[in-house]
Amino acid sequence: MSWNDFYARRDIMRDAVDRGTKDDGRLPFAEMDGAADLFGTEHQLLLALYHRWTLLLSGTLRAMAAAPEDGHAPEVDTDLPDRVGAAWRETATEHATLRAVLDAAIEANPDALRPALDAEQRMLAYAAGLAEPGEPIAEATKVGASFLALIRHAGAVPARGRARGTRRGLLSVAS
């Protein structure tokens, strides 16, 4: 691929995301000049967009989940899932239209982006310490899918810190 192709692909991807703001996340592939020439199919363009999402998310995960202020990794990091969830939500907020385009594509044709979604779910499970690299891929994917569902609906469940504090309070009163 030449640099001209690289920049042309980048511009088409930006155009796809821009158009996604106007069409509730739907991708008007046929109307996009040069998209068929450079990507071949809508599926290939969606995979390129998902790759972009993965790069953005992994960068935020590295920055937020690493906890550089700690200086070392504690034996049990109870805050790691919280930091991973915050990284996903921050990336989704900052790149809301890209996420909307991908979500619309997953909803319209779940099988098209299934491998990319599964990989995202595993990445989240591994990053949060909820799965180990040696575990079966299917198990790590299931754990990641559940974790992603919790991340997406974080406002619908009590915060972990409040629940922990309440339990501690009850235990200390009862003791």
C-alpha positions in Angstrom: 0.0 0.0 0.0 1.4 3.4 -0.9 1.2 6.5 1.3 -1.4 7.9 -1.0 -3.5 4.8 -0.4 -2.9 5.0 3.3 -4.1 8.6 3.5 -7.1 7.9 1.2 -8.2 4.9 3.4 -7.8 7.1 6.5 -10.0 9.8 4.9 -12.7 7.3 3.9 -12.7 6.0 7.5 -13.1 9.5 8.8 -15.9 10.1 6.3 -17.6 6.9 7.4 -17.5 8.0 11.1 -18.7 11.5 10.1 -21.6 10.1 8.1 -22.4 7.8 11.1 -23.3 10.9 13.1 -26.0 11.7 10.6 -27.4 8.2 10.0 -27.6 6.8 13.6 -24.4 4.8 13.1 -25.4 3.3 9.8 -22.7 3.2 7.2 -23.7 4.4 3.7 -20.9 2.4 2.0 -22.3 2.6 -1.6 -22.4 6.5 -1.4 -18.8 6.9 -0.2 -16.5 7.9 -3.0 -13.5 5.5 -3.3 -14.6 3.2 -0.5 -15.2 0.2 -2.9 -11.9 0.8 -4.6 -9.8 0.9 -1.4 -11.7 -1.4 0.9 -13.5 -3.7 -1.6 -16.5 -4.4 0.7 -18.4 -2.7 3.5 -17.2 -5.6 5.7 -13.6 -4.7 5.1 -14.2 -1.1 5.9 -16.0 -2.1 9.1 -13.0 -4.3 10.1 -10.7 -1.4 9.5 -12.9 0.8 11.7 -12.9 -1.9 14.4 -9.1 -2.1 14.2 -9.0 1.7 14.8 -11.3 1.2 17.8 -9.1 -1.5 19.2 -6.0 0.7 18.8 -7.7 3.6 20.6 -9.0 1.3 23.4 -5.8 -0.5 23.9 -3.9 2.8 24.3 -6.4 4.0 26.9 -6.2 0.7 28.7 -2.4 0.9 28.9 -2.6 4.4 30.2 -5.4 3.8 32.8 -5.0 0.2 33.8 -1.2 0.3 34.3 -1.5 2.5 37.4 2.0 4.0 37.0 1.5 5.9 40.3 1.6 2.5 42.2 5.2 1.8 41.3 4.5 -1.9 41.5 1.6 -4.3 41.0 -0.1 -5.3 44.3 -0.8 -9.0 44.9 -4.5 -8.5 44.4 -5.6 -5.4 42.6 -9.3 -4.9 43.3 -9.3 -1.6 41.4 -8.1 -3.1 38.1 -11.5 -4.0 36.8 -12.7 -0.5 37.7 -9.8 1.1 35.8 -10.4 -1.2 32.8 -14.1 -0.3 32.8 -13.3 3.4 33.1 -10.9 3.1 30.2 -13.5 1.5 28.0 -16.1 4.1 28.9 -13.7 7.0 28.4 -12.7 5.6 24.9 -16.4 5.1 24.1 -17.3 8.6 25.2 -14.4 10.2 23.3 -15.1 8.3 20.1 -18.9 7.9 20.5 -19.6 8.1 16.8 -17.1 5.4 15.9 -18.5 3.2 18.7 -22.1 3.9 17.4 -21.1 2.9 13.8 -19.6 -0.4 15.1 -22.6 -1.1 17.4 -25.0 -0.5 14.5 -23.0 -2.8 12.3 -22.9 -5.5 15.1 -26.7 -5.1 15.6 -27.5 -5.3 11.8 -25.2 -8.3 11.1 -23.9 -9.8 14.3 -21.7 -12.4 12.5 -19.8 -9.8 10.4 -17.8 -8.4 13.3 -18.1 -11.4 15.7 -14.3 -12.2 15.7 -13.4 -8.6 16.4 -16.0 -8.3 19.1 -14.8 -11.5 20.7 -11.2 -10.3 20.6 -12.3 -7.0 22.3 -14.1 -9.0 25.0 -11.0 -11.2 25.6 -8.8 -8.1 25.8 -11.0 -6.6 28.4 -11.1 -9.8 30.5 -7.3 -10.2 30.3 -6.7 -6.5 31.1 -9.1 -6.6 34.1 -7.4 -9.8 35.5 -10.7 -11.7 35.1 -9.1 -14.3 32.7 -5.7 -15.7 32.3 -4.0 -16.2 28.9 -3.8 -20.0 29.5 -7.6 -20.3 29.8 -9.7 -21.7 27.0 -10.5 -18.9 24.5 -14.2 -19.5 24.7 -14.1 -19.1 28.5 -12.1 -15.8 28.3 -14.6 -14.6 25.7 -17.6 -15.4 27.8 -16.0 -13.6 30.8 -15.2 -10.6 28.7 -18.7 -10.5 27.2 -20.2 -10.4 30.7 -17.7 -7.8 31.8 -18.4 -5.6 28.8 -22.1 -5.9 29.5 -21.4 -4.6 33.0 -19.2 -1.8 31.7 -21.9 -0.7 29.3 -24.5 -0.7 32.0 -22.4 0.6 34.9 -25.0 3.1 36.0 -27.6 0.4 36.4 -25.7 -1.5 39.1 -24.5 -0.3 42.5 -20.9 0.8 42.6 -18.6 -1.8 44.0 -17.0 0.6 46.5 -20.4 1.4 48.1 -21.5 -2.2 48.3 -18.1 -3.2 49.9 -18.4 -0.3 52.4 -21.9 -1.3 53.3 -21.0 -4.9 54.0 -18.0 -3.8 56.1 -20.3 -1.6 58.1 -22.8 -4.4 58.7 -20.0 -6.7 59.7 -18.5 -4.3 62.1 -21.8 -3.5 63.7 -22.7 -7.2 64.0 -19.3 -8.2 65.5 
